Amino acid sequence: MSENKTLKGGEFLIKETSAQDIFIPEEFNEEQQMMAQTCRDFTETQVLPNIEKLEHHDYETLTKLLKDAGEMGLLGISLPEEYDGFGQNFVTSMLTVEEMGKGFSFAVAYSAHTGIGTLPIYYFGNEEQKKKYLPKLATGEYIGAYALTEPTAGSDPNNGKAKAVLTEDGKHYILNGDKMWITNAGVADLFIVFAKIEGDKNLSAFIVERGTPGFTIGEEEDKMGIRGSSTTQIFFDNVKVPVENLLGEQNQGFKIALYILNLGRIKLAGACAGAAKATIDLSVQYANERKQFGTNIANFGAIKYKLAEMVIRTFANESLTYRASQNIDDAIESLVAEGMDKGRAMVEGLRQYAIEASIAKVFGSEALDYVVDEGVQIHGGMGYSAEMPVERAYRDSRINRIFEGTNEINRMVTIGEILKRGMKGEIDLLTPAKAVAKELMGIPDFGSTSMDYYEGMHKVITNFKKSILMVAGAALQKYTDKIQNEQEILMNVSDMLMYTYAAESMMLRIEKLNGKYDEEKMKLYKSMLDVFMYDTASRINKIGVDAVNSFAEGDERQAMLMGMKRFTKVNPVNVKDARRMIADKLIEDNRYNF
């Protein structure tokens, strides 16, 4: 394994990555493609024909679909064969989540079961718990759910009021409290429940079976979107949970919750990629059929702009999501090679890339929101009609910026984790930040004029990273440990990080494709990259300038504003022609095929 392959989480900010060291979706092997096809067939033949029933809370149908998915092996992709799973790696599980993401609200039920409803037992359970529950979850005999959120504890889960008290004979915990927004609650057989054992500061986690006396399920929530997934409150009134159903160790629940959130975040980005591709397909097909002023609306430049931009943002999300997923796989592999248990290695791999997982969640959910919004616009008045699938896609998308940690929380996690790792010395932020500060005082390096296309792109990315180090370094110097009170500035830096990671991931993917495709096809990919880099430069410039103006003054501000200008300089791009080329390919294929 090359040195670059083991870049730690967050190190992309200070280290170069080679195109050869990232995974791109074009590299899926035959077995992975077959699994994706199985998911695609299942979604098209079983989920989509039943979507209206699901929307009307027909949970017999939802239960049947989940159990059918279990019989086909689609619920146990990530679980080892000894627990009736498929034993596939993380990247493969991401591909299946992407395909299932095309199934509207069923994707939410599926992801909740296979991710947060099952994997806490695999990652943190003891052998008895794994043997007892994982085969049932893998085959669909049991449906899983995850109960963390409470009426007074959403983004701050450790503030929950649910309590567990050990009985005098030491055989049971008596559980009291309530949980809300519990996905799959109406159909689930098994719940991962978080509560504080009396006197503890931190949560503990428990495995609770449906039907335990005192455990009741509330009414279905009437939601804006994802109506085909079950969401209810659940209540515990002196529920007796056997002590052997404590998951992990006492007081470890908050840690379990955070690790599982890292998993949920990156999986969500994969589902968003699938949903975006499905929406693009609906939109281009409609644009190719709908006539106005005597021609298909797909022929209008205004529509081409929208179609191309939908493609570009989806391609960027897919690029960064699979790059991060492979990093997680590589970390897991190397920890297992060192002798760590597979479940523990997966937890640690996810922890290492918590920064990238949060970036993927925010970027993916916001890219999908753009896609569905423009999808409705392309459909015009019809897009507002519940008859059209794009209306459902629009409603379903909105929740993605809220669950698995709001996008605001995830932005804070991104920058908070980078700074924390910098303070601990896990990532050396200081040396490159000092180098950038010194560079600001020197004569600008305008670079060589003889750089080839990709060298030039690498240079642009390096400069984006310099702009981040400059702003973050100066803000930290000014505010020191009070920086946490400056959320606006922290979120500015977080956005700069996110757009840089997205642009670098897209660039590395396209560079890796160079030589794989002919010149004509590469021209198309380069057009996508040119537009995204051009737009990213102006986004980072605006965000960076806002941040600088929020805390710097006098000569320092002037120097940093000059620095922002220098670090976000890119070559001019004919964005109109570039977008038209992308849109024309989409229109010709009549589906997303990039």
LINGI-V566632 format. One record per backbone hydrogen bond with DSSP energy under -1.0 kcal/mol. CO is the residue of the C=O (numbers start at 1). NH is the residue of the N-H. If there is no record, write none. Layout:
CO_NH / CO_NH
This chain:
3_6 / 4_7 / 8_11 / 10_13 / 11_14 / 11_15 / 18_21 / 19_22 / 24_27 / 25_28 / 29_33 / 30_34 / 31_35 / 32_36 / 33_37 / 34_38 / 35_39 / 36_40 / 37_41 / 38_42 / 39_43 / 40_44 / 41_45 / 42_46 / 42_47 / 43_48 / 47_50 / 48_51 / 50_54 / 51_55 / 52_56 / 53_58 / 54_57 / 57_59 / 58_62 / 59_63 / 60_64 / 61_65 / 62_66 / 63_67 / 64_68 / 65_69 / 66_70 / 67_71 / 68_72 / 69_74 / 70_73 / 76_86 / 77_88 / 79_87 / 80_83 / 80_85 / 81_84 / 89_93 / 90_94 / 91_95 / 92_96 / 93_97 / 94_98 / 95_99 / 96_100 / 97_101 / 99_102 / 100_103 / 103_106 / 104_107 / 105_109 / 106_110 / 107_111 / 108_112 / 109_113 / 110_114 / 111_115 / 112_117 / 115_119 / 118_121 / 118_122 / 119_123 / 120_124 / 121_125 / 126_130 / 127_131 / 128_132 / 129_133 / 130_134 / 133_137 / 134_138 / 135_139 / 136_141 / 136_142 / 143_189 / 143_190 / 145_192 / 147_194 / 149_180 / 150_153 / 153_150 / 156_159 / 157_160 / 162_196 / 163_176 / 164_198 / 165_174 / 167_170 / 171_243 / 172_167 / 173_241 / 174_165 / 175_239 / 176_163 / 177_236 / 179_234 / 182_185 / 182_232 / 184_187 / 184_188 / 189_210 / 190_145 / 191_208 / 192_147 / 193_206 / 195_204 / 196_164 / 197_200 / 203_253 / 204_195 / 205_247 / 206_193 / 208_191 / 209_212 / 212_215 / 214_237 / 216_235 / 226_229 / 230_184 / 231_221 / 232_182 / 233_218 / 234_179 / 235_216 / 236_177 / 239_175 / 241_173 / 242_245 / 243_246 / 245_207 / 249_252 / 252_256 / 253_257 / 254_258 / 255_259 / 256_260 / 257_261 / 258_262 / 259_263 / 260_264 / 261_265 / 262_266 / 263_267 / 264_268 / 265_269 / 266_270 / 267_271 / 268_272 / 269_273 / 270_274 / 271_275 / 272_276 / 273_277 / 274_278 / 275_279 / 276_280 / 277_281 / 278_282 / 279_283 / 280_284 / 281_285 / 282_286 / 283_287 / 284_288 / 286_289 / 286_290 / 287_298 / 290_297 / 292_295 / 295_292 / 296_299 / 297_300 / 300_304 / 301_305 / 302_306 / 303_307 / 304_308 / 305_309 / 306_310 / 307_311 / 308_312 / 309_313 / 310_314 / 311_315 / 312_316 / 313_317 / 314_318 / 315_319 / 316_320 / 317_321 / 318_322 / 319_323 / 320_324 / 321_325 / 322_326 / 323_327 / 324_328 / 325_329 / 326_330 / 327_331 / 328_332 / 329_333 / 330_334 / 331_335 / 332_336 / 333_337 / 334_338 / 335_340 / 336_339 / 341_345 / 342_346 / 343_347 / 344_348 / 345_349 / 346_350 / 347_351 / 348_352 / 349_353 / 351_354 / 353_357 / 354_358 / 355_359 / 356_360 / 357_361 / 358_362 / 359_363 / 360_364 / 361_365 / 362_366 / 363_367 / 364_368 / 365_369 / 366_370 / 367_371 / 368_372 / 369_373 / 370_374 / 371_375 / 372_376 / 373_377 / 374_378 / 375_379 / 379_382 / 380_383 / 381_384 / 382_385 / 385_388 / 388_391 / 389_393 / 390_394 / 391_395 / 392_396 / 393_397 / 397_400 / 398_401 / 399_402 / 399_403 / 401_407 / 406_410 / 407_411 / 408_412 / 409_413 / 410_414 / 411_415 / 412_416 / 413_417 / 414_418 / 415_419 / 416_420 / 417_421 / 418_422 / 419_423 / 420_424 / 421_426 / 421_427 / 427_429 / 429_433 / 430_434 / 431_435 / 432_436 / 433_437 / 434_438 / 435_439 / 436_440 / 452_456 / 453_457 / 454_458 / 455_459 / 456_460 / 457_461 / 458_462 / 459_463 / 460_464 / 461_465 / 462_466 / 463_467 / 464_468 / 465_469 / 466_470 / 467_471 / 468_472 / 469_473 / 470_474 / 471_475 / 472_476 / 473_477 / 474_478 / 475_479 / 476_480 / 479_482 / 480_483 / 482_485 / 483_486 / 486_490 / 487_491 / 488_492 / 489_493 / 490_494 / 491_495 / 492_496 / 493_497 / 494_498 / 495_499 / 496_500 / 497_501 / 498_502 / 499_503 / 500_504 / 501_505 / 502_506 / 503_507 / 504_508 / 505_509 / 506_510 / 507_511 / 508_512 / 509_513 / 513_516 / 513_517 / 518_522 / 519_523 / 520_524 / 521_525 / 522_526 / 523_527 / 524_528 / 525_529 / 526_530 / 527_531 / 528_532 / 529_533 / 530_534 / 531_535 / 532_536 / 533_537 / 534_538 / 535_539 / 536_540 / 537_541 / 538_542 / 539_543 / 540_544 / 541_545 / 542_546 / 543_547 / 544_548 / 545_549 / 548_551 / 548_552 / 553_557 / 554_558 / 555_559 / 556_560 / 557_561 / 558_562 / 559_563 / 560_564 / 561_565 / 562_566 / 563_567 / 564_568 / 566_569 / 573_575 / 574_578 / 575_579 / 576_580 / 577_581 / 578_582 / 579_583 / 580_584 / 581_585 / 582_586 / 583_587 / 584_588 / 585_589 / 586_590
